Amino acid sequence: MNKTDPITTLFLDIGGVMLSNGWGHESRKLAADVFNLNFSDMDDRHHLTMVTLEEGKLTLNEYLKRVVFYQKRSFTPVQFRDFMFTQSTPNIEMIELVRQLKEKYQLKIAVVNNEGRELNEYRIRKFQLNQFVDFFISSCFVHFRKPDEDIFRVALDIAQVPAEQVVYIEDMQMFVDVASDLGIRSIQHKSYLSTSEALADMGLKIG
């Protein structure tokens, strides 16, 4: 990989980078507390269905039926779904950083993420990610998920750029490693400061 190749494209995860995790462990634990559910049972069922949901082969209603509403509850699927959606919050600093870098360097911006369709589409609309993201290579759209290398290959094909011209920002180290093995310069996101400094070292800086 030639470090002097120009960077033309950013690949970004959503959960843990631009937004909070959509339906992570802490949100599921909170849901169990709020709705008085057995968390261990709910979490076991979640892990058995998560891949199918994120690959777009299961609707959110079907997921909820398998994970929560396999028995009668005192609340409705709509109430539970609405709770799920309200767990999403923006990382405003990171969103603004990406917006500014796109404008300054005329970068292509592509999301490469694992998420179920309904939650993914809600988060895109709610936080207006489609105002600055050019392509969404979401697991629910392409029917495979990270760490499958093919999701990155599809992202490269859609963006029509060589791997050497891409920087990928992701909070999960394993996914960073997979992208790096394909020749994509990758940053493990830990904070706004560390990520902005890493980008600046690559020649992408604001201000």
Secondary structure, 3 states (H helix, E strand, C coil): CCCCCCCCEEEECCECCCECCCCCHHHHHHHHHHCCCCHHHHHHHHHHHHHHHHCCCCCHHHHHHHHCCCCCCCCCHHHHHHHHHHCCCECHHHHHHHHHHHHHHCCEEEEEECCCHHHHHHHHHHCCHHHCCCEEEEHHHHCCCCCCHHHHHHHHHHHCCCHHHEEEEECCHHHHHHHHHCCCEEEECCCHHHHHHHHHHCCCCCC
